[in-house]
Amino acid sequence: MVPGSDDTICAVATPPGEGGVAIVRVSGPHAVSLVDRLVRLRSRRSLATVRSHCLYRAEVGVGVDSSSPLNDSERKAPLAISLDLALVVVMRAPHSYTGEDVVEVHCHGGRLIVNRICERLVVDGARLAEPGEFTRRAFLNGRLDLSQAEGVLEVIQARSDESLRLAQELLRGTLSGEINALVETIAGLLARVEAGIDFVEEDIAFVSEQELIGGLDRTIVAVDRLLATWEEGRILRNGAKVVIVGRPNVGKSSLLNALLRSDRAIVTAIPGTTRDVLEESALIEGLAVRLSDTAGVRKSEDPIEQEGIRRTGLALEEADLVLVVLDGSEELISEDEEILCQTEQRRRLIVVNKCDRPMRWSRESLSSLPEGQMVVTLSARTGENLDGLRRQVARTLVPRSLEAREGVMITKLRHKQALERASESLHSAKASVVGRLAPEFLAADLRGALDFLGEITGRVTTDDILDRIFSEFCIGK
């Protein structure tokens, strides 16, 4: 449980370690007075008198008695212990990140300096911030809604251009705008339904059955459209798990190395060289992926190889995309057929390797391939058509092109679950209208939909949800 927002909090807002610049952030009702005892502006002015959102050169020190306010002579006196020369900025409420008075000290990025500054602030009455507490205060003070606050963390954690774009959309409030529009529509319907309940004896029709069904249908379509973006949004945000499978010596490890552009996996002519699942991260056409090279699938009496094959099966269960590698220089054998059968219900690409050699494989020789199954022919050794595979991997994982990808996308499981529950309430509300049930049932379903949508933006929330969300943040943000 995060303590109350009446406290003044402080934290280092930059990553730990040595660097050119570090930022110590202070927020709360006593932020200005606490930092004022810590620094001496070159102008000798008090921080309480300086302009908001302007940088001022200052000397930072810790050797001043903090038991009483500084007088003019103390302010002009040299610091007993000078730590650093820094820049200080005051951002007054409500025009700050947290909505409170915020002061930042931009000093040199040494651990000793920032530790001493924080120690002094704590001695003078501040406390160290909890993870995500600055952003939590921004939410509680109305500077951000809950989905925008989550967007802050998404921006920090983005691993690709696409995930960064989605995070910025979340931070800008694009999803909030969509949700608020849905809330307005549902709230309007609810108001008219409740008016009919309140004035039932007046025999006044505040909303017709046709209007209710039309409004609910439009809202259900909008909610379902958002839900339809979940799978693509999840992959763009988190990246995709791409698993490379095949029998031994078809070139799985060579393909991994080629896609990574490095010799990450050991490649030999000895079957069964790869005994475990080897994972590496890569960017493919701007999409973050986790590539997994797996043990060759075949019948084996070797217990170590058997364990590797078992782990291959586990990796397949978690895969967003399977690359089934075949040796195009050899005829297909029963082990190839078994792997193709094992993966036929999964999203996959057939990769025919070793096209730099005389090919003995043709699509016609494999009648079991379904219509429309994509096959990519390449050489992992020479790199021929590797770019074609990269394009096809991205196109298969995210079917829409970058140019066509517009509008809001759902990227967080919490949002998806809230939308699913809202959709259920809306369908239940429509069933109440069609079944001509008492309006109280309809009103209850509409209120439920409002509450579930309100969970996304934080209009309806609990401390448990807030604790869970903001605990993922780093300290100082």
C-alpha positions, 0 to 999 in steps of 0.5 A: 500500500503506497502511503498518502500523497500528503508526503513529499517524495524523492527519487533518482529519476535516471538509471543507476550507475555512472553517467554524464547527468543524473536527475533527482526528482522531488514531488509534494507540498514541501518539495520547494522548501526542502530543495531550497535548503539543499541548493544555492542559486548563483543569484542567491535567490530563494527557490520560492521566488523563481519562475516555474519551468526554468532552469537555474544554475546552482551549487548543491551541498549538505552542510546546512542546519535544517531546523529553521528556514534560511535567512539572507545571510545563510543564503549568501554564505558558502555551503559547508559541504559542496557536492556539485554544480547543477541545474535546478528547475521548479515546476509548480502545481498543477502544471507538473507531471504529478500535478503537485509542486515538483523540483528536479536537481540535474547534477553530474551522474555519480552514485555518491552525489545522488545518494547524498542528495537523497539522504539529505532530503530524507533527513529534512523530511522527504521519503523515498518514492515507491516504484511508479509513485510519481506516475501514480500521483499523476493519475490520482491528481487527474494529470493522466488517466489509468490507460495513459499511465500504463502508456508511460511504462509502455514507452519506457519498455518498448523494444521496437519501432512498432511497440513504441508507436503503440505505446505513444498512442496509449500515452496520448490518450487515443484509447481513452478517447475511444473508451470515453466515446463508448461510455458517453453512448452507454451513459446516454442510453442508461439515463433514458432507461432510468428516466423511464423507470423513475416516471413509469406512472407518467406513461412517457416513452423516453427511449424506444425499443428500436433506439435501444437496439440500434445504440446497443448494436453500434456499441457492440460493434465498436467494442468487438472491433477493439477486441479484434485488434488484440492478437496483432496488438499483443505481438506488436507490443510484446514481440512474437515467439518464432520456433524453428523445427525440423528433423536433424541436419536440415539447417535449423541452426544455420537458419537461426544464425543467418537470421541473427547475422551471427554464429550463435548456434553451433553448426556441424554435420553431426545429427543431433548437435542441438540438444536444447532449445536455444533462444535469441532476440532479433528484429525482423522487419521492425518486429521484435521476435524471440527466435528459438532453435530446437533439437532435431525431431526424430526417434532416438534412444539417447535420453539427452536427445529425448529430453531435447525433443520433449522441450521442442514440443513445449516450445511449439505449444507457446509459438506464435509462428512455426518455421518448419525447415525441410532439406530441399536437396533431399527427398522428403522422409517420414520424419518430415511428414510427421513434423508437418502433421504435428504442426498443421494446426499451427500458424506456420511457414514451410522453409525449404533450405539448401536451394544452393544445391540441386533440388530434389523436393517439389511442392507436388511431392507433398500432397498433404500441404493445405491450399494457400500454405506459404512455402519459402525456398532459401539458402541459410548458407549463402543467404539467398532469399533470407530477406524474402523469409523475413518479409513473409515472417512479418506479414504472417505475424502481422497481416496488415501493412504498416501503412494500413495499420491505423486507429486504436489497438489493444495491447494489454491483457487487462484492457482485453479482459475489461472489454470482453466483460463489457461486451458480455454486459452489452449483449445481455442488455440487448437480450433484455430489450429483445426479451422485453424484460423489466427495464431494471434488468437493462439498467443493471447490464448497462451499468455493468458495461460502464463499470467494465469500461471504466476499469480501463481508464481508471474511472472505476478502480481499486487499490489492488489494481493500482498497486499491481499496475504501478508496482511494475514501474521503476523507482523515480517514474 
